[in-house]
Amino acid sequence: MRDIEFGSTGFYPAFDGVRRAQLSESLGFDLQGFSENHSRATDCFGEMRDAARGTSRIKLACGPVNFVTRHPGVVAAGIIPIQILSGGRAICNLATGDSAVAAAGMPRQRIADMERDMIILRTYLDRGVVAYENGKTSRLEWADNLDWPYLPIQMAASGPKAIALAARRADRICLGVGANPHRVRWALDIIDEELARTGRDREAMRVGMFLPIAITDDRASGRKAIRTRVSGFAHMQSGVGTDLSQQPEILRKVTAWMRDNYDYSFHRPDAPPENPNTAVIDEDFGDWMGIGGPVSYCLDRMGELVGLGIDFFITALHQPAEREVYSADVMPALRKVRG
């Protein structure tokens, strides 16, 4: 039985990547993410190189990066040195693009184009020769005399088409559908169906999730706190191309507003809790989408998700005290579920 993994992620000040990775490693986290958005953070691959040299155990995941602002070959050239420097601890985390492509004035990538680019990336990562439609070929000539272990691709996915693509092409899937067990089961069913169709092995894949969570003293304060932390996760499910009519009503009434009105100026860790993106969310929706309450309640809810098949949780807890409680009281207890 596979261990449960815990990750931390978020935007970071320039040159702070190594300190954050070291802190997460000291707290017992298994993975450190380095968010991607050129207007909010420095280049994630540069921060990850520092972190690779300054840590010994924790896995290092980029982004998710996207193929709108970075060519697959550029992504490969950025992540492979980190895999070498870290001794095999790199994860190439991908998505269709959200705040990073919005900051470049462009839309998210279409699923068909992303699948094409994932194939190209995998070819580069495996030392292959990429053949383009114009007859040109390309390979990573600079890496001819270098060795690195297999480099896993992780895909962040929220909509049904993206989840199915991740099941076809990724080694790891990070769901961005919130923490409601029925919604998570819906996503896992899509994965299972696509794996069955393509003949891929579920045991060879890790499926986890971005976890909207607030650890508080009681349920009432948990409901209040989590309400202001789920807007980004709801927005992930509002993209053009997603059939909102197929979503549960409690989700659709939020995503329908966010599709055209989400304000990226508040898509940052230091945004005030009350802002236009959170104003559309009530406590019932926050409680449906996320997990808020005391440690015992969080453990019960997360344990239910582990029982469904979730292998890892990625959080963005920006308050040091809350992160410490999570690492000291939640992570060790939940590891015992599969210990």
Phi and psi in degrees as a GROMACS rama.xvg file:
@    title "Ramachandran Plot"
@    xaxis  label "Phi"
@    yaxis  label "Psi"
@TYPE xy
-75.3031  144.83  ARG-2
-68.9498  152.633  ASP-3
-83.4987  135.884  ILE-4
-106.432  149.689  GLU-5
-127.07  131.71  PHE-6
-126.228  157.287  GLY-7
-125.101  143.23  SER-8
-150.195  174.525  THR-9
145.413  170.203  GLY-10
-72.149  159.375  PHE-11
-147.605  150.311  TYR-12
-67.0974  161.323  PRO-13
-58.5179  135.905  ALA-14
67.7943  18.4433  PHE-15
-102.383  -0.782722  ASP-16
-60.5429  -42.3053  GLY-17
-67.05  -40.4783  VAL-18
-63.1004  -42.5872  ARG-19
-65.5211  -42.0312  ARG-20
-65.1511  -40.2572  ALA-21
-63.8913  -40.8026  GLN-22
-64.1683  -45.9781  LEU-23
-61.952  -40.0857  SER-24
-62.9585  -41.6298  GLU-25
-67.6702  -28.0483  SER-26
-84.3914  -5.8484  LEU-27
97.3538  6.72947  GLY-28
-66.4785  151.531  PHE-29
-95.0917  -19.3442  ASP-30
-146.985  138.869  LEU-31
-118.548  125.39  GLN-32
-96.9324  151.035  GLY-33
-125.743  102.374  PHE-34
-62.5594  154.464  SER-35
-116.377  115.863  GLU-36
-174.883  107.837  ASN-37
-63.9645  -18.8603  HIS-38
-89.2256  -13.4702  SER-39
-115.498  -18.1735  ARG-40
-152.395  157.779  ALA-41
-71.3823  172.014  THR-42
-55.3042  124.728  ASP-43
-65.8044  -33.9954  CYS-44
-68.3736  -35.3361  PHE-45
-64.7416  -43.6576  GLY-46
-63.3195  -36.7692  GLU-47
-70.4833  -31.8808  MET-48
-63.7242  -42.0656  ARG-49
-62.2754  -43.7597  ASP-50
-65.87  -35.1624  ALA-51
-61.7971  -38.9896  ALA-52
-76.3569  -24.591  ARG-53
-102.053  4.16753  GLY-54
-131.513  168.571  THR-55
-128.895  -18.5364  SER-56
-126.706  -40.7415  ARG-57
-69.1442  141.799  ILE-58
-77.5784  151.916  LYS-59
-124.656  119.216  LEU-60
-117.697  130.19  ALA-61
-79.5013  150.262  CYS-62
62.7739  -131.61  GLY-63
-69.8712  132.905  PRO-64
-87.0154  168.673  VAL-65
-135.34  166.354  ASN-66
-98.1386  8.15731  PHE-67
-82.9552  -45.1025  VAL-68
-97.6867  -9.83257  THR-69
-137.822  129.813  ARG-70
-69.5877  149.149  HIS-71
-53.0547  -36.5416  PRO-72
-68.2797  -33.6305  GLY-73
-68.726  -39.9031  VAL-74
-62.2675  -45.7388  VAL-75
-60.6529  -43.6891  ALA-76
-67.3723  -23.671  ALA-77
-82.599  -37.272  GLY-78
-89.15  -30.2641  ILE-79
-61.57  -44.9624  ILE-80
-58.9392  -32.0394  PRO-81
-69.5626  -37.7378  ILE-82
-62.5077  -38.5536  GLN-83
-70.6366  -49.8181  ILE-84
-62.6263  -35.071  LEU-85
-87.7555  -5.44603  SER-86
72.7017  32.7893  GLY-87
94.4719  27.0625  GLY-88
-105.85  10.0088  ARG-89
-87.5656  147.632  ALA-90
-130.269  128.343  ILE-91
-92.734  100.451  CYS-92
-96.295  126.568  ASN-93
-125.631  160.258  LEU-94
-159.141  171.245  ALA-95
-71.9114  -14.8421  THR-96
107.37  134.227  GLY-97
-133.217  -100.756  ASP-98
-64.8661  -31.1524  SER-99
-66.5792  -42.3543  ALA-100
-76.7701  -30.9788  VAL-101
-62.888  -37.6789  ALA-102
-66.976  -20.577  ALA-103
-96.6628  5.1593  ALA-104
73.1175  26.4092  GLY-105
-126.131  159.519  MET-106
-85.3392  168.482  PRO-107
-61.4108  156.14  ARG-108
-74.5173  144.492  GLN-109
-70.1424  149.328  ARG-110
-61.5204  -42.401  ILE-111
-61.9878  -39.6787  ALA-112
-69.6107  -36.4177  ASP-113
-67.1812  -38.1182  MET-114
-62.884  -42.2124  GLU-115
-57.3973  -46.0805  ARG-116
-71.9332  -30.8341  ASP-117
-65.4951  -37.1374  MET-118
-65.1556  -42.1301  ILE-119
-63.099  -45.4565  ILE-120
-59.8102  -46.002  LEU-121
-60.4375  -36.6646  ARG-122
-64.3839  -45.9595  THR-123
-60.6945  -47.0344  TYR-124
-62.1493  -28.0356  LEU-125
-98.0347  18.5834  ASP-126
69.2422  20.3312  ARG-127
-83.7377  176.609  GLY-128
-104.582  124.669  VAL-129
-90.2845  128.333  VAL-130
-107.054  118.72  ALA-131
-91.8585  162.541  TYR-132
-63.5097  -24.1651  GLU-133
-83.8968  5.67264  ASN-134
92.3473  -8.47539  GLY-135
-77.3774  151.657  LYS-136
-124.831  159.634  THR-137
-153.771  144.877  SER-138
-149.765  168.694  ARG-139
-87.3272  82.7863  LEU-140
-62.4671  -33.8489  GLU-141
-64.542  -18.2381  TRP-142
-98.7002  9.9331  ALA-143
-57.0853  -35.9959  ASP-144
-103.691  17.0355  ASN-145
-112.024  152.19  LEU-146
-124.223  144.951  ASP-147
-154.461  148.632  TRP-148
-71.6505  166.546  PRO-149
-49.389  132.287  TYR-150
-107.371  111.383  LEU-151
-72.7459  143.852  PRO-152
-100.933  128.73  ILE-153
-113.71  139.588  GLN-154
-122.817  130.017  MET-155
-86.0274  129.52  ALA-156
-144.062  140.699  ALA-157
-125.939  -42.1367  SER-158
-88.1958  164.215  GLY-159
-61.7156  -37.8159  PRO-160
-69.2487  -39.9752  LYS-161
-68.4719  -39.7445  ALA-162
-63.0515  -41.9765  ILE-163
-64.6482  -40.1591  ALA-164
-61.9249  -43.9637  LEU-165
-59.5786  -39.7685  ALA-166
-65.0801  -31.452  ALA-167
-77.9188  -36.4855  ARG-168
-121.349  -18.6953  ARG-169
-97.3627  161.23  ALA-170
-92.8226  -25.3383  ASP-171
-137.324  142.574  ARG-172
-121.683  129.471  ILE-173
-114.092  105.169  CYS-174
-75.4027  137.647  LEU-175
-117.328  56.7591  GLY-176
-114.39  7.13544  VAL-177
86.6332  -175.531  GLY-178
-109.958  6.9959  ALA-179
-65.8302  125.171  ASN-180
-61.2169  -33.1218  PRO-181
-69.1662  -38.7443  HIS-182
-69.6303  -38.545  ARG-183
-65.0609  -40.9253  VAL-184
-62.2295  -38.9478  ARG-185
-57.6246  -45.6147  TRP-186
-66.6249  -41.4951  ALA-187
-65.7723  -32.9441  LEU-188
-64.9914  -39.3574  ASP-189
-61.5479  -43.743  ILE-190
-61.1131  -48.0943  ILE-191
-60.6724  -41.9581  ASP-192
-64.3417  -41.3698  GLU-193
-71.4615  -36.7791  GLU-194
-64.8084  -40.8985  LEU-195
-64.742  -38.5246  ALA-196
-68.1723  -37.5411  ARG-197
-96.0991  -10.7059  THR-198
78.6805  17.2855  GLY-199
-79.7547  156.002  ARG-200
-95.2394  118.212  ASP-201
-62.1053  -32.0538  ARG-202
-69.7216  -17.9994  GLU-203
-90.3572  2.76953  ALA-204
-125.27  144.883  MET-205
-106.369  133.814  ARG-206
-120.224  120.7  VAL-207
-132.592  -160.989  GLY-208
-157.969  151.287  MET-209
-73.7368  127.086  PHE-210
-110.666  109.2  LEU-211
-77.7577  115.652  PRO-212
-143.103  147.64  ILE-213
-137.367  121.865  ALA-214
-99.8119  116.375  ILE-215
-132.55  -177.062  THR-216
-79.1844  -26.3185  ASP-217
-152.333  172.589  ASP-218
-67.7456  -37.5843  ARG-219
-61.1383  -46.888  ALA-220
-70.8091  -28.4473  SER-221
-65.9926  -43.7728  GLY-222
-61.5679  -39.6656  ARG-223
-67.4287  -42.2066  LYS-224
-71.5716  -41.3417  ALA-225
-71.4279  -22.9167  ILE-226
-56.3615  -36.9716  ARG-227
-90.7849  6.40146  THR-228
-115.024  4.30557  ARG-229
-109.967  -2.29406  VAL-230
-62.0597  -41.504  SER-231
-62.9206  -36.6952  GLY-232
-71.6342  -36.0021  PHE-233
-66.956  -41.2722  ALA-234
-61.0344  -35.4432  HIS-235
-56.8337  -25.0898  MET-236
-99.7279  14.5216  GLN-237
-110.855  5.51023  SER-238
-62.1673  150.347  GLY-239
-59.1734  132.457  VAL-240
106.07  -18.8557  GLY-241
-86.9839  128.573  THR-242
-79.5457  97.608  ASP-243
-65.3811  -23.8252  LEU-244
-65.7122  -18.1378  SER-245
-89.1405  -2.96133  GLN-246
-86.3849  154.473  GLN-247
-57.7989  147.805  PRO-248
-57.3532  -39.0268  GLU-249
-63.8588  -29.1324  ILE-250
-84.6494  -42.398  LEU-251
-61.5484  -36.6994  ARG-252
-66.7436  -22.503  LYS-253
-88.8981  -47.0181  VAL-254
-66.0813  -31.2447  THR-255
-63.2152  -36.3033  ALA-256
-74.5984  -41.9996  TRP-257
-70.0475  -27.3081  MET-258
-53.8069  -40.5127  ARG-259
-109.793  -7.84078  ASP-260
-124.332  -3.23383  ASN-261
-60.1631  131.433  TYR-262
-104.276  108.248  ASP-263
-69.7718  -13.1307  TYR-264
-67.5989  -16.2928  SER-265
-105.381  11.8769  PHE-266
-91.703  69.0324  HIS-267
-160.081  155.414  ARG-268
-66.3418  -25.9768  PRO-269
-95.2949  13.3183  ASP-270
-67.3  144.802  ALA-271
-63.0399  140.773  PRO-272
-54.6974  -39.7517  PRO-273
-94.8001  112.636  GLU-274
-152.263  175.973  ASN-275
-57.504  -30.681  PRO-276
-73.384  -32.8289  ASN-277
-88.8964  -17.2696  THR-278
-63.6099  -27.3112  ALA-279
-81.0916  -5.41296  VAL-280
-107.039  129.735  ILE-281
-102.687  176.227  ASP-282
-65.7267  -33.6337  GLU-283
-63.2784  -42.2863  ASP-284
-68.2703  -43.324  PHE-285
-56.939  -41.2448  GLY-286
-70.5432  -28.3074  ASP-287
-74.5976  -41.0235  TRP-288
-82.967  -33.9212  MET-289
-123.747  -170.563  GLY-290
-125.875  119.423  ILE-291
-137.852  126.165  GLY-292
158.073  -167.934  GLY-293
-70.4336  168.946  PRO-294
-54.758  -43.9251  VAL-295
-60.4407  -41.1604  SER-296
-67.1685  -43.9463  TYR-297
-60.5103  -39.9748  CYS-298
-64.9142  -41.2107  LEU-299
-61.9792  -46.3122  ASP-300
-67.5575  -44.1806  ARG-301
-68.4917  -35.2489  MET-302
-61.552  -36.7714  GLY-303
-62.6818  -39.936  GLU-304
-68.693  -37.9789  LEU-305
-61.4376  -40.0791  VAL-306
-62.8661  -28.6775  GLY-307
-74.1772  -21.6867  LEU-308
125.766  9.89554  GLY-309
-73.9214  130.193  ILE-310
-101.253  -21.5441  ASP-311
-153.792  155.303  PHE-312
-125.375  131.021  PHE-313
-112.406  123.131  ILE-314
-121.228  161.962  THR-315
-130.44  66.5787  ALA-316
-86.9605  108.567  LEU-317
-88.896  -17.1614  HIS-318
-85.1789  121.156  GLN-319
-54.219  -42.3198  PRO-320
-63.4146  -39.1249  ALA-321
-69.2395  -39.4348  GLU-322
-63.1237  -38.8946  ARG-323
-67.3183  -39.7669  GLU-324
-64.4802  -42.96  VAL-325
-59.4987  -46.2651  TYR-326
-73.1471  -32.0659  SER-327
-86.5214  -35.2023  ALA-328
-112.163  -29.006  ASP-329
-92.0512  -52.2705  VAL-330
-59.8363  -50.7849  MET-331
-62.6496  -38.7761  PRO-332
-67.861  -38.881  ALA-333
-73.6684  -30.5464  LEU-334
-59.1515  -30.519  ARG-335
-69.4651  -17.2239  LYS-336
-59.8681  -34.6539  VAL-337
-117.158  16.0774  ARG-338
